Amino acid sequence: MEMIRIFVQPGSCGFSCRVEARRRDKRQAIIEIGDSQCELIHELARNLKQVTLKDLFAPHTRNPVYKAAETAGCHLACPVPVAILKAAEVALQLALPRESSMVFEQPGEKDTT
């Protein structure tokens, strides 16, 4: 199966990482998280090895990805759990691999869109 790879640049903490997902079967994606200096992301990687189709539709408060991030002590606004879910969606052919971002407008800048 094709490996889906997302590189995450989380912002002010500076601890980037790589999230990889590959389809095990039609309902399960294998998750690998690496290339990070963040100990919390290392803990998340140890605790989260797969995402199922059911997980992708679980509410935030019961979602295994968010629960694993909370158990690992990840910051609430850490973008890595979202990247994990997006990679799993693409691996399970529920979404297309499209780039997404959050860009902060600097004071004094005007919207050019």
N, C-alpha and C positions, 0 to 999 in steps of 0.2 A: 504494500500500500504506500501511497505517496505521503511523504512527511510534510506537515504544515509547520512552518516556522515563523514566529513573531519575535521581533526584537523590541523590548520595552525600555524606554527611556523615562523613568518615573518622575524626574524633576529635581527638586531641591536636595533630595537625599543623595543623588548621584549614583545610586546602586542599580545600574542597568542589568538586564537579564535577558535570557533567551527562553522562550516557551515553545515546545514542540508537541505536536499531536499527530497521531496516526491512527487510522481506523483499524480496530481489531476485528469487529464485525459490524453489522448494520445498526447495532444499538450501543456500541461501546468504543471509546477512543482511549488509547494509551497516552499518558501525559508525561513529558520529561521537562524539567525546569533546570536550567544551568547557567553558567557564565555570570554568576552574581557574587559580589562580595558581601551581600547582606545575609547575616546569620538567620534572620527571620524568614527570608526566602528559602534558605537551605532547609529550615524546619518545615516549611510549607511543602517543599519538594519531597521530603521524606514521608510526609503524611498524605500526599495526594498522588496516586499513581494512575488513576483512570477517571474518566467522566462518562456517564451513561446518558442515553437519550432522555431518560426520566429526570436526571440531574439538570439538564438544560431548561426544563420547564418548571423546576421547583421554585417556590417563592424565596426571596432573599433570606428570610429568617430561618428557612429549613434547607437551604441550598448547601450541599456538601462542599462545594468549592469555597463559599464564604465561611462556612463553619471551620474548614481546615485553615483558612487564612486567619480567622479569629483565634483559633487554638495556637497557631504559630506566633501570634502577637503582632501580625501585620497592622500597619496604620490603616485606619478606616478608609482613607482616600487613596490607598495604594492601587495603582492600575493593573497590577499583575493578575489578580483574580479575574478581572474582566478579560484580559488577554487569554487566560486559560479557557474561559468559556467561549470566546470568539474562535480560538484555534480548534476547540472540540466541535463547534458548529460547522466549521469548514471541513474538518476531517470526516464528519458524519454526513457531509453533503447537504447540510441544511442552510448554508449561507455561502456566498461567494467571497473569495479572498480579496477584500477591498480595504484600502488603507483608511485609517481613522486617526484623528488627532484632537488634542485640546491645545489651543494656542491662546496664551494670555495677551491681551491688548495692553501695550505699555501706555502709561499716562501721557496724554498729549497726542497720541496717535488717533487717526480717524479711520473709521471702517472704510476699506477700499473695495468691498465686495458689491 
